[in-house]
């Protein structure tokens, strides 16, 4: 489904998501030609995922090189108009897991699990400085088998592993991301 249609149909789960949905729609309206690409230095579309094991007591995460923290998987739309395939592609590239099952596909609520406007502080990526900006993020929930072979994506992460849900607060060193992850974990555990 097209990213604009998907967002318009999305039912926010709380006040933060309602405000973020409105902000994302305003960004899309303001920057229709560049919002899907990194050419837009103010904000651009991204898609991320929280990947659960079958018993829902662990999530598959990567140790992100830039943020120096355990993190979900995800990446930039880079021109793609459907966010679910972006999230799935990034999850596979960053972890090696090939067999991802979308959680709650076909449910009345739809597949989109959460929307967030996420600040990204200035950093160096591949030798080039990237200014602070916003990620207009769509989140999806997946399930994968813990027995699948994992691998790192060396230019982005240095570790990949199944993290017990009860250890998320210990492993994640980005305090602003903990509420985002916990929101998705609550949704995935239902």
N, C-alpha and C positions, 0 to 999 in steps of 0.2 A: 504494500500500500504506500502511496506517495506520502512523504514526510509531513506535508501540510494537512492532508486529510486525516492522517493518523493522529496528529496533535489536536485537531479540531474535535475529533471523536473522543479523545481521551478524557476521562472523568477524574479530576484531581482528587487525591486522597486526603489532603490537608491544606491549610492556608498557604504554606510555603509552595506547594505544587500549583495551587491556583494562581498565585502571584507569578511564579516562574513560567507557567503556561502563557499568561498574558504577555510577559516580557519577551518570550521566544517568538510569539506571534508578531509582536511589534518589530523585533529585529528582522524577521522574515519579510515583513511589509516594507521596512526601511531599506533593506539590502537584498532585493530579490535576485540580483544577478551574481552576487558573490557569497551569499550566506552558506552555501554548500562547499566552499573552498577556503583554503588557508590564505587566499588573497585578501580576505576580509580580516584586517588586523584588529578589529574591535571585538568580533565574536564570530564563531562559525559552528556548524553542526557537527556533533560527535555522537557515537553510539557505543555503549558499554554493556557488560553483562556480569551477572553474578552466577557462577556455575556451581551447582550443588551436587553432592554425591547422592546416591539413591536413598540412603537413610536420612538425608537432610541434616546431618550433624557436622558436616564439613563443607567448606567452599574451596574451589580451586583458585589460587591467587598467584600473582607473579611479584617478584621483588623488582620494583621499577627503578631503573638506573638514575633517572633525573630526580625523582621525588625521594629516593632513598627510603622507600617504605614498601611494605607488602600492599598490593593494590589489586583491584579488579582488572579485567581485560577490557580493551576498547581502543577506539581510534577515530580519526577524522573521516567525515563523509567523502571528502575528495571528489565532489561532483556527483556522487550517487544520490538518487532521490528516495531510495528505500533504506531505512535505517536498520531493520532486522538483519538483512544480509551483511551489512557492514559489521554489526556486532558479532555475528557468527564467524565471519572471515577473520576478524581481529582475534577472537578467542582461539581459533585454530592456529593462526600464525604465532601467537604469543605463548601457547602452551603445548602444542602438538596434538591435542585431543581432536579427533576427527568425527566422532559420533556424538553429536550434541542433540539433545531433544529439547525443543522449546516447551517450557512449562506453561500450562493454561492456554495452549493454542486452541482456538475455537470457542473459548469461553465467552460469556456475555460481556465480560469486561475487556476483551481483546487481549492482545499479546504484550502491548506496551506496559511495562511494570511501573515505571516512574519517569518523571521529567525533572530536571534540575538545571539551573544556571550555575555553573561552577567556575570560580575564578582560577586563573592560571597565572602564577607570578612569572616575571621575566626570568629566562634561563637560557643556557647555551645548549643547542641541539645540533649535532653533526658539525661542530665548529662555528656555528652562526648564532648570533644573539637573537632571541625571540622575545619581543615585548610582551608585557602583561596583557592579557585579553580574557575573554569569556568563552567557555565551552557550553554550548546549548545542547545539553545531553539528554538522549533517550536511553533508558535502561531496560534490559530484557533479562529474563530468568531462563537458565538452561539446566539440564541435568546431564551428567556424564558418568561413566564408569571409572571408578578409582583404579582399575587395573590397566587402563589404557596407558600407552607409553607417552611420557612427557618429554618435552625439550624446551630449552630456553630460546629466545630470540635475542641473540647477543647484543644487537644494537639498541635494544629497548629494556631487556631485563637480564638479571644475573641468576635468578632462581625461579623455579616453578614448584608449587607444592600444594597439597591438600591441607588446609588450615582448619583445625577444630573451631567451630563457631564460638565456643566459650573462650578462645584465645585471641579473638579479633582485636580487642582493645590493647592487648600486649604487643601484638605484631605490627599493627598499623601505627606509624609514627606521624601521620598527617591528621591532627585532631579534627579538622574540619570535615574530613571524609568519614569519620566514624558514624555520625548520624545517618549519612547516606547509605553506608553499608548495612547498618542495623535496620533501616527501613526496608531494604531489599531482603534481608535475612528473614524478617518477620513475614514478608509476603511469600517467600519461598518455603517457609516452614508450615504454611497452612495446609 
